[in-house]
Amino acid sequence: MQHLGNLLPLAGEKSPELVGDLLDRLEKAGVPYVIEAGTALDMLGNEVALDKPDPWQARIWIAAGFADLALPILAEVDMQFGRRRVPMTFEPRGRGPGWNV
């Protein structure tokens, strides 16, 4: 998996409820994270003109040293929401859209 600095991509998600539950559990476990969310994420790092908002989505990054804690939490949340997560593709921002969810 490629990463940006010492941050690793954990998940890209379109369900605000799942994201809220995941972030709550990451915080309780002491996992440092960064979240990007909104209806214009495709514009980050790209020159894209939107004529209307995209569907809401979020990208969650974690500090690389906490992957062993974060991945089981993500699996638990996915199971609770009946999800089977497929591996995301990730490209650094300078080379393309960044995330495909």
A tleap script that builds the chain and sets N, CA, C and O, in Angstrom:
source leaprc.protein.ff14SB
mol = sequence {
  NMET GLN HIE LEU GLY ASN LEU LEU PRO LEU
  ALA GLY GLU LYS SER PRO GLU LEU VAL GLY
  ASP LEU LEU ASP ARG LEU GLU LYS ALA GLY
  VAL PRO TYR VAL ILE GLU ALA GLY THR ALA
  LEU ASP MET LEU GLY ASN GLU VAL ALA LEU
  ASP LYS PRO ASP PRO TRP GLN ALA ARG ILE
  TRP ILE ALA ALA GLY PHE ALA ASP LEU ALA
  LEU PRO ILE LEU ALA GLU VAL ASP MET GLN
  PHE GLY ARG ARG ARG VAL PRO MET THR PHE
  GLU PRO ARG GLY ARG GLY PRO GLY TRP ASN
  CVAL
}
set mol.1.N position { 0.853 -1.176 0.000 }
set mol.1.CA position { 0.000 0.000 0.000 }
set mol.1.C position { 0.897 1.237 0.000 }
set mol.1.O position { 1.845 1.314 0.781 }
set mol.2.N position { 0.609 2.184 -0.853 }
set mol.2.CA position { 1.351 3.430 -0.869 }
set mol.2.C position { 0.808 4.330 0.228 }
set mol.2.O position { -0.346 4.198 0.638 }
set mol.3.N position { 1.637 5.236 0.696 }
set mol.3.CA position { 1.155 6.172 1.706 }
set mol.3.C position { 1.764 7.540 1.501 }
set mol.3.O position { 2.772 7.688 0.810 }
set mol.4.N position { 1.154 8.526 2.098 }
set mol.4.CA position { 1.580 9.906 2.013 }
set mol.4.C position { 2.200 10.273 3.350 }
set mol.4.O position { 1.493 10.379 4.352 }
set mol.5.N position { 3.518 10.468 3.378 }
set mol.5.CA position { 4.178 10.757 4.639 }
set mol.5.C position { 3.982 9.618 5.599 }
set mol.5.O position { 4.190 8.459 5.241 }
set mol.6.N position { 3.589 9.924 6.806 }
set mol.6.CA position { 3.342 8.864 7.771 }
set mol.6.C position { 1.846 8.595 7.946 }
set mol.6.O position { 1.437 8.005 8.946 }
set mol.7.N position { 1.033 9.023 6.986 }
set mol.7.CA position { -0.399 8.728 7.001 }
set mol.7.C position { -0.699 7.610 6.010 }
set mol.7.O position { -0.149 7.572 4.909 }
set mol.8.N position { -1.574 6.709 6.416 }
set mol.8.CA position { -2.030 5.630 5.543 }
set mol.8.C position { -3.522 5.797 5.283 }
set mol.8.O position { -4.263 6.159 6.196 }
set mol.9.N position { -3.976 5.541 4.062 }
set mol.9.CA position { -5.418 5.576 3.823 }
set mol.9.C position { -6.079 4.369 4.488 }
set mol.9.O position { -5.671 3.229 4.265 }
set mol.10.N position { -7.092 4.624 5.299 }
set mol.10.CA position { -7.813 3.540 5.957 }
set mol.10.C position { -9.071 3.174 5.180 }
set mol.10.O position { -9.319 1.999 4.909 }
set mol.11.N position { -9.864 4.182 4.823 }
set mol.11.CA position { -11.132 3.879 4.161 }
set mol.11.C position { -11.633 5.079 3.376 }
set mol.11.O position { -11.379 6.232 3.725 }
set mol.12.N position { -12.338 4.775 2.323 }
set mol.12.CA position { -13.151 5.745 1.609 }
set mol.12.C position { -14.579 5.283 1.774 }
set mol.12.O position { -14.867 4.102 1.581 }
set mol.13.N position { -15.483 6.183 2.127 }
set mol.13.CA position { -16.822 5.734 2.502 }
set mol.13.C position { -17.867 6.771 2.104 }
set mol.13.O position { -17.605 7.974 2.112 }
set mol.14.N position { -19.056 6.279 1.757 }
set mol.14.CA position { -20.162 7.153 1.368 }
set mol.14.C position { -21.284 7.185 2.404 }
set mol.14.O position { -22.263 7.912 2.229 }
set mol.15.N position { -21.155 6.406 3.480 }
set mol.15.CA position { -22.187 6.380 4.520 }
set mol.15.C position { -21.757 7.232 5.713 }
set mol.15.O position { -20.807 6.879 6.412 }
set mol.16.N position { -22.448 8.351 5.953 }
set mol.16.CA position { -22.095 9.175 7.115 }
set mol.16.C position { -22.246 8.418 8.435 }
set mol.16.O position { -21.493 8.659 9.379 }
set mol.17.N position { -23.216 7.505 8.504 }
set mol.17.CA position { -23.423 6.751 9.733 }
set mol.17.C position { -22.237 5.834 10.010 }
set mol.17.O position { -21.763 5.749 11.142 }
set mol.18.N position { -21.764 5.153 8.981 }
set mol.18.CA position { -20.607 4.275 9.149 }
set mol.18.C position { -19.377 5.091 9.536 }
set mol.18.O position { -18.620 4.691 10.421 }
set mol.19.N position { -19.178 6.224 8.882 }
set mol.19.CA position { -18.028 7.082 9.184 }
set mol.19.C position { -18.098 7.550 10.632 }
set mol.19.O position { -17.090 7.534 11.338 }
set mol.20.N position { -19.267 7.963 11.075 }
set mol.20.CA position { -19.412 8.419 12.456 }
set mol.20.C position { -19.065 7.333 13.447 }
set mol.20.O position { -18.364 7.589 14.426 }
set mol.21.N position { -19.542 6.127 13.213 }
set mol.21.CA position { -19.244 5.003 14.102 }
set mol.21.C position { -17.753 4.680 14.074 }
set mol.21.O position { -17.140 4.456 15.118 }
set mol.22.N position { -17.173 4.657 12.872 }
set mol.22.CA position { -15.748 4.358 12.744 }
set mol.22.C position { -14.906 5.389 13.489 }
set mol.22.O position { -13.996 5.018 14.231 }
set mol.23.N position { -15.194 6.671 13.305 }
set mol.23.CA position { -14.411 7.709 13.973 }
set mol.23.C position { -14.556 7.635 15.485 }
set mol.23.O position { -13.585 7.837 16.214 }
set mol.24.N position { -15.763 7.347 15.961 }
set mol.24.CA position { -15.973 7.202 17.395 }
set mol.24.C position { -15.091 6.089 17.953 }
set mol.24.O position { -14.458 6.257 18.995 }
set mol.25.N position { -15.052 4.965 17.266 }
set mol.25.CA position { -14.242 3.836 17.732 }
set mol.25.C position { -12.744 4.121 17.624 }
set mol.25.O position { -11.972 3.727 18.499 }
set mol.26.N position { -12.329 4.807 16.547 }
set mol.26.CA position { -10.910 5.158 16.427 }
set mol.26.C position { -10.490 6.078 17.565 }
set mol.26.O position { -9.418 5.903 18.145 }
set mol.27.N position { -11.328 7.054 17.885 }
set mol.27.CA position { -11.009 7.970 18.979 }
set mol.27.C position { -10.923 7.229 20.310 }
set mol.27.O position { -9.988 7.446 21.080 }
set mol.28.N position { -11.884 6.363 20.584 }
set mol.28.CA position { -11.874 5.616 21.842 }
set mol.28.C position { -10.656 4.710 21.963 }
set mol.28.O position { -10.179 4.446 23.067 }
set mol.29.N position { -10.147 4.228 20.813 }
set mol.29.CA position { -8.962 3.361 20.815 }
set mol.29.C position { -7.660 4.163 20.796 }
set mol.29.O position { -6.574 3.590 20.880 }
set mol.30.N position { -7.769 5.472 20.686 }
set mol.30.CA position { -6.576 6.312 20.671 }
set mol.30.C position { -5.814 6.291 19.356 }
set mol.30.O position { -4.598 6.481 19.337 }
set mol.31.N position { -6.525 6.061 18.254 }
set mol.31.CA position { -5.898 6.028 16.930 }
set mol.31.C position { -5.958 7.431 16.321 }
set mol.31.O position { -7.050 7.952 16.094 }
set mol.32.N position { -4.804 8.051 16.054 }
set mol.32.CA position { -4.810 9.361 15.398 }
set mol.32.C position { -5.299 9.229 13.948 }
set mol.32.O position { -4.894 8.315 13.230 }
set mol.33.N position { -6.165 10.146 13.533 }
set mol.33.CA position { -6.722 10.063 12.180 }
set mol.33.C position { -6.920 11.451 11.593 }
set mol.33.O position { -6.925 12.454 12.306 }
set mol.34.N position { -7.081 11.482 10.284 }
set mol.34.CA position { -7.446 12.681 9.536 }
set mol.34.C position { -8.624 12.289 8.661 }
set mol.34.O position { -8.661 11.187 8.114 }
set mol.35.N position { -9.586 13.195 8.532 }
set mol.35.CA position { -10.728 12.913 7.667 }
set mol.35.C position { -10.882 14.051 6.660 }
set mol.35.O position { -10.761 15.228 7.000 }
set mol.36.N position { -11.150 13.674 5.427 }
set mol.36.CA position { -11.543 14.597 4.372 }
set mol.36.C position { -12.963 14.195 4.016 }
set mol.36.O position { -13.228 13.020 3.762 }
set mol.37.N position { -13.870 15.144 3.996 }
set mol.37.CA position { -15.258 14.786 3.689 }
set mol.37.C position { -15.944 15.944 2.999 }
set mol.37.O position { -15.591 17.108 3.190 }
set mol.38.N position { -16.931 15.599 2.192 }
set mol.38.CA position { -17.728 16.621 1.548 }
set mol.38.C position { -18.289 16.160 0.227 }
set mol.38.O position { -18.287 14.974 -0.104 }
set mol.39.N position { -18.778 17.150 -0.529 }
set mol.39.CA position { -19.413 16.871 -1.809 }
set mol.39.C position { -18.596 17.379 -2.997 }
set mol.39.O position { -19.102 17.478 -4.114 }
set mol.40.N position { -17.323 17.699 -2.738 }
set mol.40.CA position { -16.448 18.161 -3.817 }
set mol.40.C position { -15.050 17.548 -3.683 }
set mol.40.O position { -14.063 18.182 -4.055 }
set mol.41.N position { -14.958 16.328 -3.160 }
set mol.41.CA position { -13.649 15.719 -2.939 }
set mol.41.C position { -12.863 15.503 -4.218 }
set mol.41.O position { -11.632 15.534 -4.199 }
set mol.42.N position { -13.551 15.287 -5.325 }
set mol.42.CA position { -12.839 15.089 -6.583 }
set mol.42.C position { -12.051 16.332 -6.993 }
set mol.42.O position { -11.151 16.247 -7.829 }
set mol.43.N position { -12.380 17.479 -6.415 }
set mol.43.CA position { -11.676 18.712 -6.747 }
set mol.43.C position { -10.336 18.829 -6.022 }
set mol.43.O position { -9.481 19.613 -6.435 }
set mol.44.N position { -10.139 18.062 -4.949 }
set mol.44.CA position { -8.876 18.134 -4.212 }
set mol.44.C position { -7.738 17.630 -5.087 }
set mol.44.O position { -7.732 16.471 -5.504 }
set mol.45.N position { -6.789 18.492 -5.358 }
set mol.45.CA position { -5.629 18.104 -6.144 }
set mol.45.C position { -5.885 17.974 -7.627 }
set mol.45.O position { -4.991 17.565 -8.369 }
set mol.46.N position { -7.074 18.308 -8.079 }
set mol.46.CA position { -7.427 18.196 -9.496 }
set mol.46.C position { -8.121 19.471 -9.948 }
set mol.46.O position { -8.796 20.139 -9.165 }
set mol.47.N position { -7.950 19.789 -11.188 }
set mol.47.CA position { -8.662 20.928 -11.757 }
set mol.47.C position { -9.939 20.402 -12.398 }
set mol.47.O position { -9.998 20.168 -13.605 }
set mol.48.N position { -10.945 20.224 -11.574 }
set mol.48.CA position { -12.227 19.685 -12.016 }
set mol.48.C position { -13.288 20.738 -11.743 }
set mol.48.O position { -13.338 21.299 -10.648 }
set mol.49.N position { -14.115 21.005 -12.704 }
set mol.49.CA position { -15.228 21.933 -12.509 }
set mol.49.C position { -16.493 21.116 -12.263 }
set mol.49.O position { -16.838 20.231 -13.046 }
set mol.50.N position { -17.165 21.420 -11.185 }
set mol.50.CA position { -18.428 20.738 -10.875 }
set mol.50.C position { -19.590 21.652 -11.241 }
set mol.50.O position { -19.538 22.858 -10.996 }
set mol.51.N position { -20.632 21.081 -11.825 }
set mol.51.CA position { -21.833 21.865 -12.084 }
set mol.51.C position { -22.885 21.634 -11.006 }
set mol.51.O position { -23.899 22.330 -10.947 }
set mol.52.N position { -22.622 20.631 -10.146 }
set mol.52.CA position { -23.494 20.352 -8.999 }
set mol.52.C position { -22.673 19.544 -7.998 }
set mol.52.O position { -21.661 18.953 -8.375 }
set mol.53.N position { -23.080 19.506 -6.750 }
set mol.53.CA position { -22.327 18.724 -5.762 }
set mol.53.C position { -22.347 17.235 -6.093 }
set mol.53.O position { -23.355 16.699 -6.553 }
set mol.54.N position { -21.225 16.586 -5.854 }
set mol.54.CA position { -21.162 15.133 -5.933 }
set mol.54.C position { -21.841 14.544 -4.703 }
set mol.54.O position { -22.060 15.264 -3.730 }
set mol.55.N position { -22.180 13.259 -4.717 }
set mol.55.CA position { -22.681 12.632 -3.486 }
set mol.55.C position { -21.628 12.752 -2.370 }
set mol.55.O position { -20.425 12.728 -2.629 }
set mol.56.N position { -22.104 12.879 -1.141 }
set mol.56.CA position { -21.207 13.005 0.007 }
set mol.56.C position { -20.332 11.771 0.106 }
set mol.56.O position { -20.784 10.647 -0.109 }
set mol.57.N position { -19.067 12.004 0.438 }
set mol.57.CA position { -18.151 10.903 0.703 }
set mol.57.C position { -17.066 11.381 1.653 }
set mol.57.O position { -16.849 12.580 1.826 }
set mol.58.N position { -16.397 10.428 2.257 }
set mol.58.CA position { -15.317 10.744 3.201 }
set mol.58.C position { -14.127 9.844 2.924 }
set mol.58.O position { -14.267 8.721 2.441 }
set mol.59.N position { -12.958 10.367 3.241 }
set mol.59.CA position { -11.711 9.605 3.189 }
set mol.59.C position { -11.099 9.689 4.573 }
set mol.59.O position { -10.956 10.776 5.134 }
set mol.60.N position { -10.746 8.555 5.113 }
set mol.60.CA position { -10.165 8.513 6.456 }
set mol.60.C position { -8.734 8.014 6.343 }
set mol.60.O position { -8.467 6.969 5.750 }
set mol.61.N position { -7.827 8.776 6.919 }
set mol.61.CA position { -6.407 8.440 6.979 }
set mol.61.C position { -6.064 8.157 8.434 }
set mol.61.O position { -6.700 8.694 9.341 }
set mol.62.N position { -5.068 7.320 8.656 }
set mol.62.CA position { -4.599 7.054 10.018 }
set mol.62.C position { -3.087 7.219 10.070 }
set mol.62.O position { -2.403 7.125 9.051 }
set mol.63.N position { -2.576 7.466 11.273 }
set mol.63.CA position { -1.127 7.483 11.471 }
set mol.63.C position { -0.611 6.066 11.225 }
set mol.63.O position { -1.155 5.096 11.752 }
set mol.64.N position { 0.435 5.961 10.429 }
set mol.64.CA position { 0.928 4.660 9.966 }
set mol.64.C position { 1.198 3.686 11.106 }
set mol.64.O position { 0.943 2.490 10.961 }
set mol.65.N position { 1.698 4.161 12.215 }
set mol.65.CA position { 2.035 3.282 13.320 }
set mol.65.C position { 0.838 2.675 14.032 }
set mol.65.O position { 1.013 1.858 14.937 }
set mol.66.N position { -0.377 3.055 13.644 }
set mol.66.CA position { -1.583 2.574 14.320 }
set mol.66.C position { -2.415 1.640 13.454 }
set mol.66.O position { -3.559 1.336 13.790 }
set mol.67.N position { -1.853 1.184 12.347 }
set mol.67.CA position { -2.612 0.314 11.440 }
set mol.67.C position { -3.072 -0.967 12.128 }
set mol.67.O position { -4.180 -1.438 11.872 }
set mol.68.N position { -2.238 -1.538 12.997 }
set mol.68.CA position { -2.615 -2.780 13.678 }
set mol.68.C position { -3.832 -2.598 14.582 }
set mol.68.O position { -4.583 -3.549 14.802 }
set mol.69.N position { -4.036 -1.393 15.107 }
set mol.69.CA position { -5.234 -1.105 15.905 }
set mol.69.C position { -6.430 -0.757 15.023 }
set mol.69.O position { -7.556 -1.166 15.305 }
set mol.70.N position { -6.179 -0.005 13.961 }
set mol.70.CA position { -7.266 0.543 13.147 }
set mol.70.C position { -7.930 -0.488 12.240 }
set mol.70.O position { -9.148 -0.459 12.066 }
set mol.71.N position { -7.157 -1.388 11.666 }
set mol.71.CA position { -7.744 -2.342 10.717 }
set mol.71.C position { -8.791 -3.256 11.346 }
set mol.71.O position { -9.838 -3.470 10.735 }
set mol.72.N position { -8.558 -3.806 12.540 }
set mol.72.CA position { -9.629 -4.604 13.168 }
set mol.72.C position { -10.869 -3.770 13.507 }
set mol.72.O position { -11.990 -4.275 13.447 }
set mol.73.N position { -10.674 -2.506 13.862 }
set mol.73.CA position { -11.817 -1.630 14.139 }
set mol.73.C position { -12.632 -1.438 12.870 }
set mol.73.O position { -13.860 -1.519 12.902 }
set mol.74.N position { -11.958 -1.183 11.753 }
set mol.74.CA position { -12.648 -1.036 10.473 }
set mol.74.C position { -13.412 -2.316 10.122 }
set mol.74.O position { -14.550 -2.254 9.657 }
set mol.75.N position { -12.794 -3.456 10.342 }
set mol.75.CA position { -13.458 -4.735 10.044 }
set mol.75.C position { -14.709 -4.916 10.897 }
set mol.75.O position { -15.729 -5.393 10.399 }
set mol.76.N position { -14.647 -4.540 12.179 }
set mol.76.CA position { -15.812 -4.651 13.063 }
set mol.76.C position { -16.950 -3.749 12.591 }
set mol.76.O position { -18.109 -4.162 12.556 }
set mol.77.N position { -16.606 -2.519 12.230 }
set mol.77.CA position { -17.628 -1.577 11.768 }
set mol.77.C position { -18.231 -2.075 10.456 }
set mol.77.O position { -19.449 -2.031 10.278 }
set mol.78.N position { -17.398 -2.544 9.551 }
set mol.78.CA position { -17.910 -3.085 8.295 }
set mol.78.C position { -18.860 -4.248 8.547 }
set mol.78.O position { -19.909 -4.340 7.909 }
set mol.79.N position { -18.503 -5.134 9.471 }
set mol.79.CA position { -19.363 -6.273 9.781 }
set mol.79.C position { -20.703 -5.782 10.342 }
set mol.79.O position { -21.762 -6.284 9.964 }
set mol.80.N position { -20.647 -4.811 11.232 }
set mol.80.CA position { -21.867 -4.262 11.820 }
set mol.80.C position { -22.785 -3.680 10.748 }
set mol.80.O position { -24.006 -3.799 10.843 }
set mol.81.N position { -22.197 -3.049 9.725 }
set mol.81.CA position { -22.983 -2.431 8.663 }
set mol.81.C position { -23.221 -3.373 7.481 }
set mol.81.O position { -23.773 -2.962 6.461 }
set mol.82.N position { -22.807 -4.631 7.617 }
set mol.82.CA position { -23.027 -5.599 6.566 }
set mol.82.C position { -22.210 -5.342 5.314 }
set mol.82.O position { -22.658 -5.618 4.202 }
set mol.83.N position { -21.017 -4.815 5.499 }
set mol.83.CA position { -20.166 -4.456 4.371 }
set mol.83.C position { -19.041 -5.451 4.189 }
set mol.83.O position { -18.530 -6.030 5.148 }
set mol.84.N position { -18.674 -5.633 2.951 }
set mol.84.CA position { -17.441 -6.333 2.614 }
set mol.84.C position { -16.613 -5.332 1.834 }
set mol.84.O position { -16.944 -4.994 0.697 }
set mol.85.N position { -15.570 -4.874 2.424 }
set mol.85.CA position { -14.770 -3.809 1.824 }
set mol.85.C position { -13.789 -4.399 0.826 }
set mol.85.O position { -13.081 -5.363 1.118 }
set mol.86.N position { -13.762 -3.805 -0.350 }
set mol.86.CA position { -12.757 -4.189 -1.338 }
set mol.86.C position { -11.581 -3.240 -1.183 }
set mol.86.O position { -11.771 -2.075 -0.834 }
set mol.87.N position { -10.369 -3.720 -1.439 }
set mol.87.CA position { -9.213 -2.832 -1.291 }
set mol.87.C position { -9.360 -1.595 -2.174 }
set mol.87.O position { -9.770 -1.677 -3.331 }
set mol.88.N position { -9.014 -0.452 -1.596 }
set mol.88.CA position { -9.072 0.799 -2.339 }
set mol.88.C position { -7.816 0.938 -3.179 }
set mol.88.O position { -6.762 0.393 -2.853 }
set mol.89.N position { -7.952 1.678 -4.261 }
set mol.89.CA position { -6.768 2.077 -4.993 }
set mol.89.C position { -6.428 3.482 -4.543 }
set mol.89.O position { -7.320 4.292 -4.295 }
set mol.90.N position { -5.170 3.767 -4.440 }
set mol.90.CA position { -4.727 5.049 -3.933 }
set mol.90.C position { -3.573 5.549 -4.774 }
set mol.90.O position { -2.648 4.801 -5.092 }
set mol.91.N position { -3.637 6.821 -5.130 }
set mol.91.CA position { -2.532 7.469 -5.810 }
set mol.91.C position { -2.241 8.753 -5.051 }
set mol.91.O position { -3.170 9.419 -4.593 }
set mol.92.N position { -0.974 9.113 -4.910 }
set mol.92.CA position { -0.685 10.402 -4.279 }
set mol.92.C position { -1.393 11.525 -5.022 }
set mol.92.O position { -1.615 11.428 -6.229 }
set mol.93.N position { -1.742 12.568 -4.327 }
set mol.93.CA position { -2.529 13.644 -4.917 }
set mol.93.C position { -1.906 14.239 -6.171 }
set mol.93.O position { -2.626 14.645 -7.083 }
set mol.94.N position { -0.585 14.298 -6.231 }
set mol.94.CA position { 0.056 14.895 -7.383 }
set mol.94.C position { -0.132 14.098 -8.658 }
set mol.94.O position { 0.119 14.620 -9.744 }
set mol.95.N position { -0.567 12.848 -8.562 }
set mol.95.CA position { -0.645 11.978 -9.737 }
set mol.95.C position { -2.061 11.638 -10.163 }
set mol.95.O position { -2.234 10.859 -11.100 }
set mol.96.N position { -3.060 12.175 -9.532 }
set mol.96.CA position { -4.393 11.811 -9.978 }
set mol.96.C position { -5.431 12.070 -8.910 }
set mol.96.O position { -5.192 12.827 -7.969 }
set mol.97.N position { -6.574 11.448 -9.054 }
set mol.97.CA position { -7.685 11.747 -8.183 }
set mol.97.C position { -7.459 11.354 -6.730 }
set mol.97.O position { -8.157 11.865 -5.854 }
set mol.98.N position { -6.529 10.482 -6.444 }
set mol.98.CA position { -6.270 10.127 -5.048 }
set mol.98.C position { -6.961 8.868 -4.621 }
set mol.98.O position { -6.296 7.885 -4.292 }
set mol.99.N position { -8.253 8.861 -4.614 }
set mol.99.CA position { -8.987 7.717 -4.070 }
set mol.99.C position { -10.070 7.303 -5.039 }
set mol.99.O position { -10.704 8.132 -5.691 }
set mol.100.N position { -10.262 6.028 -5.116 }
set mol.100.CA position { -11.391 5.496 -5.858 }
set mol.100.C position { -12.177 4.630 -4.894 }
set mol.100.O position { -11.711 3.563 -4.495 }
set mol.101.N position { -13.366 5.079 -4.517 }
set mol.101.CA position { -14.194 4.310 -3.595 }
set mol.101.C position { -15.399 3.770 -4.291 }
set mol.101.O position { -16.218 3.093 -3.670 }
savepdb mol mol.pdb
quit
